[in-house]
């Protein structure tokens, strides 16, 4: 069954919300936004996974990537496993998050 689109005003408001406030999880926990050595903002998903927002060749990308700890410096560095989504792909993923949640629930049955 096709999903209904949000009204344009609501969609625009969601996209242009105040980025200065700290993001929160569904449980209401505040998520810490950090900056890496290159000045890019990121959020840790777990000890070795993070979401980074970066610009590459003039395009904004949402990078979900596994990290590893460099043995010599102890710094966290990006690994080979991960995916970079364009802004359009990120919006498609976000708009289908409820459907993904439903599929997860069905898979757990």
Phi and psi restraints in degrees (range 20) as a CNS / XPLOR table:
assign (resid 1 and name C) (resid 2 and name N)
       (resid 2 and name CA) (resid 2 and name C) 1.0 -67.3 20.0 2
assign (resid 2 and name N) (resid 2 and name CA)
       (resid 2 and name C) (resid 3 and name N) 1.0 142.5 20.0 2
assign (resid 2 and name C) (resid 3 and name N)
       (resid 3 and name CA) (resid 3 and name C) 1.0 -84.0 20.0 2
assign (resid 3 and name N) (resid 3 and name CA)
       (resid 3 and name C) (resid 4 and name N) 1.0 148.3 20.0 2
assign (resid 3 and name C) (resid 4 and name N)
       (resid 4 and name CA) (resid 4 and name C) 1.0 -79.7 20.0 2
assign (resid 4 and name N) (resid 4 and name CA)
       (resid 4 and name C) (resid 5 and name N) 1.0 140.5 20.0 2
assign (resid 4 and name C) (resid 5 and name N)
       (resid 5 and name CA) (resid 5 and name C) 1.0 -79.8 20.0 2
assign (resid 5 and name N) (resid 5 and name CA)
       (resid 5 and name C) (resid 6 and name N) 1.0 149.4 20.0 2
assign (resid 5 and name C) (resid 6 and name N)
       (resid 6 and name CA) (resid 6 and name C) 1.0 -72.1 20.0 2
assign (resid 6 and name N) (resid 6 and name CA)
       (resid 6 and name C) (resid 7 and name N) 1.0 151.0 20.0 2
assign (resid 6 and name C) (resid 7 and name N)
       (resid 7 and name CA) (resid 7 and name C) 1.0 -57.9 20.0 2
assign (resid 7 and name N) (resid 7 and name CA)
       (resid 7 and name C) (resid 8 and name N) 1.0 148.6 20.0 2
assign (resid 7 and name C) (resid 8 and name N)
       (resid 8 and name CA) (resid 8 and name C) 1.0 -56.5 20.0 2
assign (resid 8 and name N) (resid 8 and name CA)
       (resid 8 and name C) (resid 9 and name N) 1.0 -40.6 20.0 2
assign (resid 8 and name C) (resid 9 and name N)
       (resid 9 and name CA) (resid 9 and name C) 1.0 -63.8 20.0 2
assign (resid 9 and name N) (resid 9 and name CA)
       (resid 9 and name C) (resid 10 and name N) 1.0 -42.6 20.0 2
assign (resid 9 and name C) (resid 10 and name N)
       (resid 10 and name CA) (resid 10 and name C) 1.0 -66.0 20.0 2
assign (resid 10 and name N) (resid 10 and name CA)
       (resid 10 and name C) (resid 11 and name N) 1.0 -40.7 20.0 2
assign (resid 10 and name C) (resid 11 and name N)
       (resid 11 and name CA) (resid 11 and name C) 1.0 -62.6 20.0 2
assign (resid 11 and name N) (resid 11 and name CA)
       (resid 11 and name C) (resid 12 and name N) 1.0 -45.5 20.0 2
assign (resid 11 and name C) (resid 12 and name N)
       (resid 12 and name CA) (resid 12 and name C) 1.0 -64.4 20.0 2
assign (resid 12 and name N) (resid 12 and name CA)
       (resid 12 and name C) (resid 13 and name N) 1.0 -40.0 20.0 2
assign (resid 12 and name C) (resid 13 and name N)
       (resid 13 and name CA) (resid 13 and name C) 1.0 -63.2 20.0 2
assign (resid 13 and name N) (resid 13 and name CA)
       (resid 13 and name C) (resid 14 and name N) 1.0 -41.3 20.0 2
assign (resid 13 and name C) (resid 14 and name N)
       (resid 14 and name CA) (resid 14 and name C) 1.0 -64.3 20.0 2
assign (resid 14 and name N) (resid 14 and name CA)
       (resid 14 and name C) (resid 15 and name N) 1.0 -37.4 20.0 2
assign (resid 14 and name C) (resid 15 and name N)
       (resid 15 and name CA) (resid 15 and name C) 1.0 -75.5 20.0 2
assign (resid 15 and name N) (resid 15 and name CA)
       (resid 15 and name C) (resid 16 and name N) 1.0 -27.4 20.0 2
assign (resid 15 and name C) (resid 16 and name N)
       (resid 16 and name CA) (resid 16 and name C) 1.0 -110.2 20.0 2
assign (resid 16 and name N) (resid 16 and name CA)
       (resid 16 and name C) (resid 17 and name N) 1.0 25.1 20.0 2
assign (resid 16 and name C) (resid 17 and name N)
       (resid 17 and name CA) (resid 17 and name C) 1.0 -62.0 20.0 2
assign (resid 17 and name N) (resid 17 and name CA)
       (resid 17 and name C) (resid 18 and name N) 1.0 162.3 20.0 2
assign (resid 17 and name C) (resid 18 and name N)
       (resid 18 and name CA) (resid 18 and name C) 1.0 -64.3 20.0 2
assign (resid 18 and name N) (resid 18 and name CA)
       (resid 18 and name C) (resid 19 and name N) 1.0 109.8 20.0 2
assign (resid 18 and name C) (resid 19 and name N)
       (resid 19 and name CA) (resid 19 and name C) 1.0 -78.9 20.0 2
assign (resid 19 and name N) (resid 19 and name CA)
       (resid 19 and name C) (resid 20 and name N) 1.0 -6.7 20.0 2
assign (resid 19 and name C) (resid 20 and name N)
       (resid 20 and name CA) (resid 20 and name C) 1.0 -75.6 20.0 2
assign (resid 20 and name N) (resid 20 and name CA)
       (resid 20 and name C) (resid 21 and name N) 1.0 -23.6 20.0 2
assign (resid 20 and name C) (resid 21 and name N)
       (resid 21 and name CA) (resid 21 and name C) 1.0 -83.1 20.0 2
assign (resid 21 and name N) (resid 21 and name CA)
       (resid 21 and name C) (resid 22 and name N) 1.0 149.5 20.0 2
assign (resid 21 and name C) (resid 22 and name N)
       (resid 22 and name CA) (resid 22 and name C) 1.0 -70.2 20.0 2
assign (resid 22 and name N) (resid 22 and name CA)
       (resid 22 and name C) (resid 23 and name N) 1.0 134.4 20.0 2
assign (resid 22 and name C) (resid 23 and name N)
       (resid 23 and name CA) (resid 23 and name C) 1.0 -67.5 20.0 2
assign (resid 23 and name N) (resid 23 and name CA)
       (resid 23 and name C) (resid 24 and name N) 1.0 155.4 20.0 2
assign (resid 23 and name C) (resid 24 and name N)
       (resid 24 and name CA) (resid 24 and name C) 1.0 -127.2 20.0 2
assign (resid 24 and name N) (resid 24 and name CA)
       (resid 24 and name C) (resid 25 and name N) 1.0 156.8 20.0 2
assign (resid 24 and name C) (resid 25 and name N)
       (resid 25 and name CA) (resid 25 and name C) 1.0 -85.7 20.0 2
assign (resid 25 and name N) (resid 25 and name CA)
       (resid 25 and name C) (resid 26 and name N) 1.0 174.5 20.0 2
assign (resid 25 and name C) (resid 26 and name N)
       (resid 26 and name CA) (resid 26 and name C) 1.0 -62.1 20.0 2
assign (resid 26 and name N) (resid 26 and name CA)
       (resid 26 and name C) (resid 27 and name N) 1.0 -29.6 20.0 2
assign (resid 26 and name C) (resid 27 and name N)
       (resid 27 and name CA) (resid 27 and name C) 1.0 -81.2 20.0 2
assign (resid 27 and name N) (resid 27 and name CA)
       (resid 27 and name C) (resid 28 and name N) 1.0 -0.4 20.0 2
assign (resid 27 and name C) (resid 28 and name N)
       (resid 28 and name CA) (resid 28 and name C) 1.0 90.5 20.0 2
assign (resid 28 and name N) (resid 28 and name CA)
       (resid 28 and name C) (resid 29 and name N) 1.0 0.6 20.0 2
assign (resid 28 and name C) (resid 29 and name N)
       (resid 29 and name CA) (resid 29 and name C) 1.0 -71.3 20.0 2
assign (resid 29 and name N) (resid 29 and name CA)
       (resid 29 and name C) (resid 30 and name N) 1.0 140.5 20.0 2
assign (resid 29 and name C) (resid 30 and name N)
       (resid 30 and name CA) (resid 30 and name C) 1.0 -79.5 20.0 2
assign (resid 30 and name N) (resid 30 and name CA)
       (resid 30 and name C) (resid 31 and name N) 1.0 133.9 20.0 2
assign (resid 30 and name C) (resid 31 and name N)
       (resid 31 and name CA) (resid 31 and name C) 1.0 -97.1 20.0 2
assign (resid 31 and name N) (resid 31 and name CA)
       (resid 31 and name C) (resid 32 and name N) 1.0 134.1 20.0 2
assign (resid 31 and name C) (resid 32 and name N)
       (resid 32 and name CA) (resid 32 and name C) 1.0 -88.1 20.0 2
assign (resid 32 and name N) (resid 32 and name CA)
       (resid 32 and name C) (resid 33 and name N) 1.0 123.0 20.0 2
assign (resid 32 and name C) (resid 33 and name N)
       (resid 33 and name CA) (resid 33 and name C) 1.0 -94.0 20.0 2
assign (resid 33 and name N) (resid 33 and name CA)
       (resid 33 and name C) (resid 34 and name N) 1.0 123.6 20.0 2
assign (resid 33 and name C) (resid 34 and name N)
       (resid 34 and name CA) (resid 34 and name C) 1.0 -114.9 20.0 2
assign (resid 34 and name N) (resid 34 and name CA)
       (resid 34 and name C) (resid 35 and name N) 1.0 172.2 20.0 2
assign (resid 34 and name C) (resid 35 and name N)
       (resid 35 and name CA) (resid 35 and name C) 1.0 -122.8 20.0 2
assign (resid 35 and name N) (resid 35 and name CA)
       (resid 35 and name C) (resid 36 and name N) 1.0 139.6 20.0 2
assign (resid 35 and name C) (resid 36 and name N)
       (resid 36 and name CA) (resid 36 and name C) 1.0 -89.5 20.0 2
assign (resid 36 and name N) (resid 36 and name CA)
       (resid 36 and name C) (resid 37 and name N) 1.0 -176.1 20.0 2
assign (resid 36 and name C) (resid 37 and name N)
       (resid 37 and name CA) (resid 37 and name C) 1.0 -60.1 20.0 2
assign (resid 37 and name N) (resid 37 and name CA)
       (resid 37 and name C) (resid 38 and name N) 1.0 -29.6 20.0 2
assign (resid 37 and name C) (resid 38 and name N)
       (resid 38 and name CA) (resid 38 and name C) 1.0 -84.9 20.0 2
assign (resid 38 and name N) (resid 38 and name CA)
       (resid 38 and name C) (resid 39 and name N) 1.0 -0.7 20.0 2
assign (resid 38 and name C) (resid 39 and name N)
       (resid 39 and name CA) (resid 39 and name C) 1.0 84.2 20.0 2
assign (resid 39 and name N) (resid 39 and name CA)
       (resid 39 and name C) (resid 40 and name N) 1.0 11.2 20.0 2
assign (resid 39 and name C) (resid 40 and name N)
       (resid 40 and name CA) (resid 40 and name C) 1.0 -86.8 20.0 2
assign (resid 40 and name N) (resid 40 and name CA)
       (resid 40 and name C) (resid 41 and name N) 1.0 140.2 20.0 2
assign (resid 40 and name C) (resid 41 and name N)
       (resid 41 and name CA) (resid 41 and name C) 1.0 -78.4 20.0 2
assign (resid 41 and name N) (resid 41 and name CA)
       (resid 41 and name C) (resid 42 and name N) 1.0 140.8 20.0 2
assign (resid 41 and name C) (resid 42 and name N)
       (resid 42 and name CA) (resid 42 and name C) 1.0 -146.8 20.0 2
assign (resid 42 and name N) (resid 42 and name CA)
       (resid 42 and name C) (resid 43 and name N) 1.0 159.7 20.0 2
assign (resid 42 and name C) (resid 43 and name N)
       (resid 43 and name CA) (resid 43 and name C) 1.0 -126.5 20.0 2
assign (resid 43 and name N) (resid 43 and name CA)
       (resid 43 and name C) (resid 44 and name N) 1.0 130.8 20.0 2
assign (resid 43 and name C) (resid 44 and name N)
       (resid 44 and name CA) (resid 44 and name C) 1.0 -78.5 20.0 2
assign (resid 44 and name N) (resid 44 and name CA)
       (resid 44 and name C) (resid 45 and name N) 1.0 129.0 20.0 2
assign (resid 44 and name C) (resid 45 and name N)
       (resid 45 and name CA) (resid 45 and name C) 1.0 -89.6 20.0 2
assign (resid 45 and name N) (resid 45 and name CA)
       (resid 45 and name C) (resid 46 and name N) 1.0 -35.2 20.0 2
assign (resid 45 and name C) (resid 46 and name N)
       (resid 46 and name CA) (resid 46 and name C) 1.0 -156.3 20.0 2
assign (resid 46 and name N) (resid 46 and name CA)
       (resid 46 and name C) (resid 47 and name N) 1.0 -172.7 20.0 2
assign (resid 46 and name C) (resid 47 and name N)
       (resid 47 and name CA) (resid 47 and name C) 1.0 -59.1 20.0 2
assign (resid 47 and name N) (resid 47 and name CA)
       (resid 47 and name C) (resid 48 and name N) 1.0 -37.8 20.0 2
assign (resid 47 and name C) (resid 48 and name N)
       (resid 48 and name CA) (resid 48 and name C) 1.0 -119.0 20.0 2
assign (resid 48 and name N) (resid 48 and name CA)
       (resid 48 and name C) (resid 49 and name N) 1.0 20.5 20.0 2
assign (resid 48 and name C) (resid 49 and name N)
       (resid 49 and name CA) (resid 49 and name C) 1.0 -135.9 20.0 2
assign (resid 49 and name N) (resid 49 and name CA)
       (resid 49 and name C) (resid 50 and name N) 1.0 140.3 20.0 2
assign (resid 49 and name C) (resid 50 and name N)
       (resid 50 and name CA) (resid 50 and name C) 1.0 -149.1 20.0 2
assign (resid 50 and name N) (resid 50 and name CA)
       (resid 50 and name C) (resid 51 and name N) 1.0 159.0 20.0 2
assign (resid 50 and name C) (resid 51 and name N)
       (resid 51 and name CA) (resid 51 and name C) 1.0 -111.2 20.0 2
assign (resid 51 and name N) (resid 51 and name CA)
       (resid 51 and name C) (resid 52 and name N) 1.0 123.1 20.0 2
assign (resid 51 and name C) (resid 52 and name N)
       (resid 52 and name CA) (resid 52 and name C) 1.0 -120.0 20.0 2
assign (resid 52 and name N) (resid 52 and name CA)
       (resid 52 and name C) (resid 53 and name N) 1.0 137.4 20.0 2
assign (resid 52 and name C) (resid 53 and name N)
       (resid 53 and name CA) (resid 53 and name C) 1.0 -103.7 20.0 2
assign (resid 53 and name N) (resid 53 and name CA)
       (resid 53 and name C) (resid 54 and name N) 1.0 121.4 20.0 2
assign (resid 53 and name C) (resid 54 and name N)
       (resid 54 and name CA) (resid 54 and name C) 1.0 -140.1 20.0 2
assign (resid 54 and name N) (resid 54 and name CA)
       (resid 54 and name C) (resid 55 and name N) 1.0 166.4 20.0 2
assign (resid 54 and name C) (resid 55 and name N)
       (resid 55 and name CA) (resid 55 and name C) 1.0 -112.4 20.0 2
assign (resid 55 and name N) (resid 55 and name CA)
       (resid 55 and name C) (resid 56 and name N) 1.0 129.7 20.0 2
assign (resid 55 and name C) (resid 56 and name N)
       (resid 56 and name CA) (resid 56 and name C) 1.0 -135.8 20.0 2
assign (resid 56 and name N) (resid 56 and name CA)
       (resid 56 and name C) (resid 57 and name N) 1.0 121.8 20.0 2
assign (resid 56 and name C) (resid 57 and name N)
       (resid 57 and name CA) (resid 57 and name C) 1.0 51.6 20.0 2
assign (resid 57 and name N) (resid 57 and name CA)
       (resid 57 and name C) (resid 58 and name N) 1.0 41.6 20.0 2
assign (resid 57 and name C) (resid 58 and name N)
       (resid 58 and name CA) (resid 58 and name C) 1.0 80.7 20.0 2
assign (resid 58 and name N) (resid 58 and name CA)
       (resid 58 and name C) (resid 59 and name N) 1.0 1.0 20.0 2
assign (resid 58 and name C) (resid 59 and name N)
       (resid 59 and name CA) (resid 59 and name C) 1.0 -111.1 20.0 2
assign (resid 59 and name N) (resid 59 and name CA)
       (resid 59 and name C) (resid 60 and name N) 1.0 138.8 20.0 2
assign (resid 59 and name C) (resid 60 and name N)
       (resid 60 and name CA) (resid 60 and name C) 1.0 -81.8 20.0 2
assign (resid 60 and name N) (resid 60 and name CA)
       (resid 60 and name C) (resid 61 and name N) 1.0 129.5 20.0 2
assign (resid 60 and name C) (resid 61 and name N)
       (resid 61 and name CA) (resid 61 and name C) 1.0 -123.5 20.0 2
assign (resid 61 and name N) (resid 61 and name CA)
       (resid 61 and name C) (resid 62 and name N) 1.0 145.1 20.0 2
assign (resid 61 and name C) (resid 62 and name N)
       (resid 62 and name CA) (resid 62 and name C) 1.0 -104.1 20.0 2
assign (resid 62 and name N) (resid 62 and name CA)
       (resid 62 and name C) (resid 63 and name N) 1.0 113.5 20.0 2
assign (resid 62 and name C) (resid 63 and name N)
       (resid 63 and name CA) (resid 63 and name C) 1.0 -107.5 20.0 2
assign (resid 63 and name N) (resid 63 and name CA)
       (resid 63 and name C) (resid 64 and name N) 1.0 114.9 20.0 2
assign (resid 63 and name C) (resid 64 and name N)
       (resid 64 and name CA) (resid 64 and name C) 1.0 -105.2 20.0 2
assign (resid 64 and name N) (resid 64 and name CA)
       (resid 64 and name C) (resid 65 and name N) 1.0 116.8 20.0 2
assign (resid 64 and name C) (resid 65 and name N)
       (resid 65 and name CA) (resid 65 and name C) 1.0 -146.0 20.0 2
assign (resid 65 and name N) (resid 65 and name CA)
       (resid 65 and name C) (resid 66 and name N) 1.0 147.3 20.0 2
assign (resid 65 and name C) (resid 66 and name N)
       (resid 66 and name CA) (resid 66 and name C) 1.0 -78.8 20.0 2
assign (resid 66 and name N) (resid 66 and name CA)
       (resid 66 and name C) (resid 67 and name N) 1.0 143.5 20.0 2
assign (resid 66 and name C) (resid 67 and name N)
       (resid 67 and name CA) (resid 67 and name C) 1.0 -116.7 20.0 2
assign (resid 67 and name N) (resid 67 and name CA)
       (resid 67 and name C) (resid 68 and name N) 1.0 162.3 20.0 2
assign (resid 67 and name C) (resid 68 and name N)
       (resid 68 and name CA) (resid 68 and name C) 1.0 -136.8 20.0 2
assign (resid 68 and name N) (resid 68 and name CA)
       (resid 68 and name C) (resid 69 and name N) 1.0 156.4 20.0 2
assign (resid 68 and name C) (resid 69 and name N)
       (resid 69 and name CA) (resid 69 and name C) 1.0 -93.5 20.0 2
assign (resid 69 and name N) (resid 69 and name CA)
       (resid 69 and name C) (resid 70 and name N) 1.0 119.7 20.0 2
assign (resid 69 and name C) (resid 70 and name N)
       (resid 70 and name CA) (resid 70 and name C) 1.0 -65.2 20.0 2
assign (resid 70 and name N) (resid 70 and name CA)
       (resid 70 and name C) (resid 71 and name N) 1.0 126.3 20.0 2
assign (resid 70 and name C) (resid 71 and name N)
       (resid 71 and name CA) (resid 71 and name C) 1.0 -65.6 20.0 2
assign (resid 71 and name N) (resid 71 and name CA)
       (resid 71 and name C) (resid 72 and name N) 1.0 -36.2 20.0 2
assign (resid 71 and name C) (resid 72 and name N)
       (resid 72 and name CA) (resid 72 and name C) 1.0 -78.4 20.0 2
assign (resid 72 and name N) (resid 72 and name CA)
       (resid 72 and name C) (resid 73 and name N) 1.0 -42.5 20.0 2
assign (resid 72 and name C) (resid 73 and name N)
       (resid 73 and name CA) (resid 73 and name C) 1.0 -101.2 20.0 2
assign (resid 73 and name N) (resid 73 and name CA)
       (resid 73 and name C) (resid 74 and name N) 1.0 -20.2 20.0 2
assign (resid 73 and name C) (resid 74 and name N)
       (resid 74 and name CA) (resid 74 and name C) 1.0 79.5 20.0 2
assign (resid 74 and name N) (resid 74 and name CA)
       (resid 74 and name C) (resid 75 and name N) 1.0 1.8 20.0 2
assign (resid 74 and name C) (resid 75 and name N)
       (resid 75 and name CA) (resid 75 and name C) 1.0 -79.9 20.0 2
assign (resid 75 and name N) (resid 75 and name CA)
       (resid 75 and name C) (resid 76 and name N) 1.0 149.8 20.0 2
assign (resid 75 and name C) (resid 76 and name N)
       (resid 76 and name CA) (resid 76 and name C) 1.0 -81.1 20.0 2
assign (resid 76 and name N) (resid 76 and name CA)
       (resid 76 and name C) (resid 77 and name N) 1.0 129.3 20.0 2
assign (resid 76 and name C) (resid 77 and name N)
       (resid 77 and name CA) (resid 77 and name C) 1.0 -127.4 20.0 2
assign (resid 77 and name N) (resid 77 and name CA)
       (resid 77 and name C) (resid 78 and name N) 1.0 151.5 20.0 2
assign (resid 77 and name C) (resid 78 and name N)
       (resid 78 and name CA) (resid 78 and name C) 1.0 -70.3 20.0 2
assign (resid 78 and name N) (resid 78 and name CA)
       (resid 78 and name C) (resid 79 and name N) 1.0 138.2 20.0 2
assign (resid 78 and name C) (resid 79 and name N)
       (resid 79 and name CA) (resid 79 and name C) 1.0 -92.8 20.0 2
assign (resid 79 and name N) (resid 79 and name CA)
       (resid 79 and name C) (resid 80 and name N) 1.0 -174.4 20.0 2
assign (resid 79 and name C) (resid 80 and name N)
       (resid 80 and name CA) (resid 80 and name C) 1.0 -77.8 20.0 2
assign (resid 80 and name N) (resid 80 and name CA)
       (resid 80 and name C) (resid 81 and name N) 1.0 -27.2 20.0 2
assign (resid 80 and name C) (resid 81 and name N)
       (resid 81 and name CA) (resid 81 and name C) 1.0 -84.9 20.0 2
assign (resid 81 and name N) (resid 81 and name CA)
       (resid 81 and name C) (resid 82 and name N) 1.0 122.7 20.0 2
assign (resid 81 and name C) (resid 82 and name N)
       (resid 82 and name CA) (resid 82 and name C) 1.0 165.7 20.0 2
assign (resid 82 and name N) (resid 82 and name CA)
       (resid 82 and name C) (resid 83 and name N) 1.0 179.6 20.0 2
assign (resid 82 and name C) (resid 83 and name N)
       (resid 83 and name CA) (resid 83 and name C) 1.0 -145.3 20.0 2
assign (resid 83 and name N) (resid 83 and name CA)
       (resid 83 and name C) (resid 84 and name N) 1.0 142.6 20.0 2
assign (resid 83 and name C) (resid 84 and name N)
       (resid 84 and name CA) (resid 84 and name C) 1.0 -111.6 20.0 2
assign (resid 84 and name N) (resid 84 and name CA)
       (resid 84 and name C) (resid 85 and name N) 1.0 125.5 20.0 2
assign (resid 84 and name C) (resid 85 and name N)
       (resid 85 and name CA) (resid 85 and name C) 1.0 -109.1 20.0 2
assign (resid 85 and name N) (resid 85 and name CA)
       (resid 85 and name C) (resid 86 and name N) 1.0 137.4 20.0 2
assign (resid 85 and name C) (resid 86 and name N)
       (resid 86 and name CA) (resid 86 and name C) 1.0 -70.7 20.0 2
assign (resid 86 and name N) (resid 86 and name CA)
       (resid 86 and name C) (resid 87 and name N) 1.0 169.0 20.0 2
assign (resid 86 and name C) (resid 87 and name N)
       (resid 87 and name CA) (resid 87 and name C) 1.0 -59.3 20.0 2
assign (resid 87 and name N) (resid 87 and name CA)
       (resid 87 and name C) (resid 88 and name N) 1.0 -39.7 20.0 2
assign (resid 87 and name C) (resid 88 and name N)
       (resid 88 and name CA) (resid 88 and name C) 1.0 -64.7 20.0 2
assign (resid 88 and name N) (resid 88 and name CA)
       (resid 88 and name C) (resid 89 and name N) 1.0 -44.1 20.0 2
assign (resid 88 and name C) (resid 89 and name N)
       (resid 89 and name CA) (resid 89 and name C) 1.0 -64.5 20.0 2
assign (resid 89 and name N) (resid 89 and name CA)
       (resid 89 and name C) (resid 90 and name N) 1.0 -39.8 20.0 2
assign (resid 89 and name C) (resid 90 and name N)
       (resid 90 and name CA) (resid 90 and name C) 1.0 -61.7 20.0 2
assign (resid 90 and name N) (resid 90 and name CA)
       (resid 90 and name C) (resid 91 and name N) 1.0 -42.0 20.0 2
assign (resid 90 and name C) (resid 91 and name N)
       (resid 91 and name CA) (resid 91 and name C) 1.0 -64.1 20.0 2
assign (resid 91 and name N) (resid 91 and name CA)
       (resid 91 and name C) (resid 92 and name N) 1.0 -39.5 20.0 2
assign (resid 91 and name C) (resid 92 and name N)
       (resid 92 and name CA) (resid 92 and name C) 1.0 -64.1 20.0 2
assign (resid 92 and name N) (resid 92 and name CA)
       (resid 92 and name C) (resid 93 and name N) 1.0 -44.4 20.0 2
assign (resid 92 and name C) (resid 93 and name N)
       (resid 93 and name CA) (resid 93 and name C) 1.0 -60.7 20.0 2
assign (resid 93 and name N) (resid 93 and name CA)
       (resid 93 and name C) (resid 94 and name N) 1.0 -47.3 20.0 2
assign (resid 93 and name C) (resid 94 and name N)
       (resid 94 and name CA) (resid 94 and name C) 1.0 -61.3 20.0 2
assign (resid 94 and name N) (resid 94 and name CA)
       (resid 94 and name C) (resid 95 and name N) 1.0 -42.2 20.0 2
assign (resid 94 and name C) (resid 95 and name N)
       (resid 95 and name CA) (resid 95 and name C) 1.0 -70.6 20.0 2
assign (resid 95 and name N) (resid 95 and name CA)
       (resid 95 and name C) (resid 96 and name N) 1.0 -17.5 20.0 2
assign (resid 95 and name C) (resid 96 and name N)
       (resid 96 and name CA) (resid 96 and name C) 1.0 -106.7 20.0 2
assign (resid 96 and name N) (resid 96 and name CA)
       (resid 96 and name C) (resid 97 and name N) 1.0 13.9 20.0 2
assign (resid 96 and name C) (resid 97 and name N)
       (resid 97 and name CA) (resid 97 and name C) 1.0 -60.7 20.0 2
assign (resid 97 and name N) (resid 97 and name CA)
       (resid 97 and name C) (resid 98 and name N) 1.0 -39.1 20.0 2
assign (resid 97 and name C) (resid 98 and name N)
       (resid 98 and name CA) (resid 98 and name C) 1.0 -63.6 20.0 2
assign (resid 98 and name N) (resid 98 and name CA)
       (resid 98 and name C) (resid 99 and name N) 1.0 -38.6 20.0 2
assign (resid 98 and name C) (resid 99 and name N)
       (resid 99 and name CA) (resid 99 and name C) 1.0 -65.6 20.0 2
assign (resid 99 and name N) (resid 99 and name CA)
       (resid 99 and name C) (resid 100 and name N) 1.0 -40.7 20.0 2
assign (resid 99 and name C) (resid 100 and name N)
       (resid 100 and name CA) (resid 100 and name C) 1.0 -62.3 20.0 2
assign (resid 100 and name N) (resid 100 and name CA)
       (resid 100 and name C) (resid 101 and name N) 1.0 -41.7 20.0 2
assign (resid 100 and name C) (resid 101 and name N)
       (resid 101 and name CA) (resid 101 and name C) 1.0 -59.5 20.0 2
assign (resid 101 and name N) (resid 101 and name CA)
       (resid 101 and name C) (resid 102 and name N) 1.0 -42.0 20.0 2
assign (resid 101 and name C) (resid 102 and name N)
       (resid 102 and name CA) (resid 102 and name C) 1.0 -63.1 20.0 2
assign (resid 102 and name N) (resid 102 and name CA)
       (resid 102 and name C) (resid 103 and name N) 1.0 -42.4 20.0 2
assign (resid 102 and name C) (resid 103 and name N)
       (resid 103 and name CA) (resid 103 and name C) 1.0 -65.3 20.0 2
assign (resid 103 and name N) (resid 103 and name CA)
       (resid 103 and name C) (resid 104 and name N) 1.0 -36.9 20.0 2
assign (resid 103 and name C) (resid 104 and name N)
       (resid 104 and name CA) (resid 104 and name C) 1.0 -63.8 20.0 2
assign (resid 104 and name N) (resid 104 and name CA)
       (resid 104 and name C) (resid 105 and name N) 1.0 -44.5 20.0 2
assign (resid 104 and name C) (resid 105 and name N)
       (resid 105 and name CA) (resid 105 and name C) 1.0 -61.5 20.0 2
assign (resid 105 and name N) (resid 105 and name CA)
       (resid 105 and name C) (resid 106 and name N) 1.0 -41.8 20.0 2
assign (resid 105 and name C) (resid 106 and name N)
       (resid 106 and name CA) (resid 106 and name C) 1.0 -64.8 20.0 2
assign (resid 106 and name N) (resid 106 and name CA)
       (resid 106 and name C) (resid 107 and name N) 1.0 -38.6 20.0 2
assign (resid 106 and name C) (resid 107 and name N)
       (resid 107 and name CA) (resid 107 and name C) 1.0 -67.9 20.0 2
assign (resid 107 and name N) (resid 107 and name CA)
       (resid 107 and name C) (resid 108 and name N) 1.0 -26.5 20.0 2
assign (resid 107 and name C) (resid 108 and name N)
       (resid 108 and name CA) (resid 108 and name C) 1.0 -83.9 20.0 2
assign (resid 108 and name N) (resid 108 and name CA)
       (resid 108 and name C) (resid 109 and name N) 1.0 -9.8 20.0 2
